[in-house]
Amino acid sequence: MAAAWIKLCRPGDWTKNVFVLLAPLFWLPNRLPSLTAPGASPSLADILVDTAFAFVAFCFAASGFYCINDAIDAPEDRLHPVKRFRPIAAGQVSRHAAVAVGVTLIAIGIGCGFVASVGAGVCMIAYAILQVFYNWSLKRVIFVDVATIATGFTLRAACGAFAISAQVSPWLLACVFSLTLYLGFIKRLCDLSSARRVNSTQWKSPAGYDNPFELNWLLGVSATLTVLMYLLYTLSSHAHNVFGIRAIGLALLTPFVLVVVHRFFRRANEGLSDSPLAALLEDRAVATAIALFVVGAVVSLYVPAAADALSSLFVLDKVAAP
C-alpha cells in the first residue's frame, strides 16, 4: 500500500520542479559578494531557504494534483496499456482516498509557498486554480491542454523569482514556456505510440491527439521554438546586460539543448517513458547532455577564469545599460 501511494504521488516527476531553481541560478552570480558579506540582509542562507520552500511547495502541489487527476482519469487509464498500471486504475488506491490526500497535499504546497514569500504563495494559488480548470475541462481541448501545462511550468519559474524577491525575466518565461510546450507534446506522442505499439484500440486520447502527423507537426514547431528561444535569449541584449561575456558561454551550450530535444522525440516515438527521471536513468545521451549543460552553465556563470577566456575569444557588442 505504501508503495502504491508513493507511485501515485510520482516523486520521480519532482525533477520537473527544477524550473523553480532557474531564476535563483541566474540571479546569484552578480550578487554573491553582497549576499555573503557579514550582516548581509538577505543572506545567501536566506535565499537558499526561500528557494527550497518554493521548490518543496511545487512538489507537494504537483503530487496533490497527480492524485486528483489520476482519480478523475481512472476509467480511461484502465484502457491504456501503460496507464492501467497506475495505482488507482489498478485498484490499489481508492478514488476518494486519492482525492482527499490530493487536496491535503495541495494545501500544504500553498502554505510552503507563502513561507517563501507572498509572491510565491500567490503563484501557488494561481497554479492551483489553473490545475482545477485543467482537470475540469481544458485537458480535453487539443493544444489548449498542453499550453495550460506549459503555463503551469512558467508559474514555477516565476515562483522561483518571487521567492527571492527578484524581478522576473520575460525571456526566462518565454524559454520555459516553449520548452515545456514541447515536452507536453512529447508526452502526448508517447501515450499515442505506446498504445499503438500494442495495437490497443480501446484507449483514445482525451484531447483528441489521434493523428501522428499533426502531433509531429506540433512537435516540430515547438522544438524549433525551444531551441531558437534559448539561443536568442543567450545572444540578447538582456543577457549581455545581466551576464556580460558569460552569456556567450551559455550560447555555446546550445548543441546540448538540441541533443536533449532530439532524444526525447526519439524516446516518445518508441513509446518509452516521457518522465525526465526515466530519461536520465535510461538514456545515456540525455544524461550526458544534461550533465554537460549544467557543468557548462555553472562554469560560465560562476568561474571567473571562464569569463576571461571568453573575453579573449569572442567580441561582445556594447549594449545600453539596463
N, C-alpha and C positions, 0 to 999 in steps of 0.2 A: 504493500500500500504506500509506504514512504517513497519507494522508487517511482511509483506511478505519479505521485504528487510532484516529485522533482521533475519528472519528464514533462508533466503538464505545464509547469512554470518555465520550462525551457531556459535554464541558466546558461546554456551554450550560446543562446541568442543575445545575452547581455553584451557580447562583443560589439553589437550594433550601437550600443550607447557610447562607444568611443568618440562619436561625434560631439559629445558634451565636452570632451577634452581639447577639441581643436582650438577654440578661442583662447583658453589659457596657454596652450602650447605656443601659439604665435604671438601672444601678448607679452609673455615673460621676457624674451631676450633683451629688449631695450629697458626693462625695468628692474632687473635683478639687483643692480647696485643699490637702488633706493629701498628695495624690499628687504635686503639683507643688512642694511645699516642698523646700528644699535638704536633701539627705541622706535624703529620704523612702524608706522601705522597706515595701512595694514602691513603685517609682516608676511614673509614668504610662507610661514606656517599657516597663517590665517587664510591665505589664498588657496593653499593645498587642501585645507579642511573644507572650505566652502565648495571647492571643485568636487571633492569626494562626496559631499552631501548631494550635490546636483546629479552626479553620476548614479549614486545609490537610489535617488528619487526615481529616476527613469527605469532602473532595474525593477523596483517594486511595481511601478505603474505598468510597465510593459508586461510583466508576468501576470498582473491582475487582468489585463485585457486579453492575454492569451487564454486565461481560464474562461473568461466570458465568451470570447469568440469561438473557442472550441465547443463550449456548451451549446451555442446557437447553431453551429455548423455540424454537430454530431451526426444527424441523419444523412447529410450529404457526404460526410467524411467516410461513412461506412461503405460507400460505393466506390471509393478510390483505393487503388492497390497499395498505396503507401500510407495515406492518411487514416486508413481504417485501423491502424495500429496505435493511433493516439489514445491516451488513457480513457477519455470519455467515450469515444466511438467504440473502443474495445470493451466497454462496460466495467472498467476498473475503478472509475470515479463517477459518482452521480452528477447529473447536470446541476441540481440545486446546490449541492455542496461546492461545486466549482464556482458557481456564480457568487455564493456567499464569501468564499475565500478571495475571489477576484475583487470584489468591492472593498474588502478589507485591505488588500494589498495596494489598491489604488489610493485609498485614503492615507495610508502610511506614506506612499510616494509623494503625495501632495504636501503632507506635513514636512517631509525631508526637504522639499523644495523651498518652503518658507523658512526653514532653518538656515539654508544657504543665503537667501536674500528674498526680499519682497518680489523683485522682478522675476527671480527663478520660480517662486511659488505661483505667480501669475501665469508663467509659461506652462507650469504643470496643469493648472486649471484649464488653460486653452487646449493643451494636449488631450486632457480627459474629455472635454466637450467634442473635440474633433473625432476622437475614437468612438464616442457614443453615436455620432452621426454616421460614422463609417460602418459600424456594426448594424445600425438601424436600416440603412438603405444604400449608402454610397458604394459599398463594396460590390454591389450588383450592377454598377454602371461602368461600362468599359471605358478605360482611360482615366475616368474620374477616380476610380478606386486606387489606382497606382499613384495618381497625383496627390491624393489625400495622404497616402502613406509617406510620400516624399515630403509633404508639408510637415508631417509629424517629425521626421528626421531634421528638418530645418529648424523646428522648435527646439530640438535637442541642442543644436549648435548655438542658437540664440540664448538658451538657458545657461550654457557654459559661460557665455559672455556676461550675462546679467548676474551670475553667481559671484563674479569677481569685480562687479561694478565697472566693466569695460564697455566701450561703445561697440556696437555690432557692425561688422563689416558686411555691406551688401554683396561684395564679391564672395565672401565666405558662404553666405546663404545661397547664392546662385550656384556655387560649386557643389555644395551639399545637396541641393535640390536636384540638380542634373544627375549626379552620381546615384542617388537613391531612387530616382525615377528609373534609371537603367536597371538597378538591382531589383526593383519591383517587377519590371517586365521579365527579368531573368527568372524570378520565382514563378511567374505565370507560364513561361516556357517550360520550366522544369516540371510543373504539375501536368502540363499537357503531354510532354514527352514520356514521363513515367507511366501515365495512363495508357498511352498508345503503345508503349513497349510491351505491355502485357495484354494488348488488344481488349482493354476494358471499354465496354460500350454503355455501361450504366452511368458512369460519372460524367457530369458536364460542368464546365467552368461556370461558377456563379455569375460572373460578369459577361460571359459570352466570348471568351478567348478560344474559339474553336478553329480559327483559321491560322495555321502556322505561318503563312506568307504575310498576313497582316501583322502578326506578332513579331516576325523577323524584321519587318519594316520599322516597327516601333522601336525595336532594339537597336537597329542601325542608326536611327535618328538620335536616340537618347545616348548611345555610346559615343557618337561623334560629338554631341553637345557636351558630354562629360569631359572628354579629352581637351576639346577646344576651350571650355570654361577654365579648366585648370591652367592650361598654357597661357591663355590671355591674362588670367589673374597674375601669374608669376611675372609676366612681362609688362604689367600695367604700371602706370604712374603711382597708383595707390600702393602697390607692393614695394616699389622703389622708395617711396617716401617713408614707409614703415621699416623696411629691412635693408635698404641701400643695396650694395652689390650682392648681399646674401640672397636676394631674390633670384639672381641668375642661377645660384646653386639649386634653388627649388625648381627652376625651369628645366635644368639638366636632368631632373628625375622623371620627366615625362615618359620615357620609354618603359619605366616600371609600371606606370599607370596603364599604358597600353597592354602590357603583358597580363595584368590582373583583369582588365576588361575583357580581353580575348578568352582567358581561361574560364572565367565564369560563364561566358557564352557557350564554350565547348562543353562544359560540365552539364549545363542545362539541356543542351541538345541530346546528351546521352542519358538524360533522366536522372542524373545524380543529385545529391542533396544541394540545395541552394544556400544552406547555412554557412555563414562566414567561418565559424569554428570548424565545421566539417571540411571546408575547402582548405583551411590552414593545415589540418591534420592529414588530409588525404592527397593533396595536390602539392608536390614539391615546388612546382613552378610558381604557384600562388604564394606559398610560404616564403620562398626565396625572394621574390619580387617585393613583397610587403616588407620583409626584413631589411632589404637593401634600401627601400624607400625611407623607412623610419630612420635607419642609420644615417642616410644621406641628408635627411631633413634636420636631424639633431646636429650633425657636424656643420651643416651650412649655417644654422641659426645660432649655435652656441659655442663653436670653436673659433677663436679669433684668427688663428692661422689660416683657416679656410677662407675667411674674408680677404685676407692679404693675398692668398693665391688667386682668388677670383679677380681681384683688382688688377693683378699683373697680367691676366689672360684676356679679360673682356673689357669692352668700353661700356660705360654706363651713361646714358644720356641724362643731362641735367633736367630735373623736374622742379616745378614750383613747390615751395614749402606748403605743408598742409595747413 
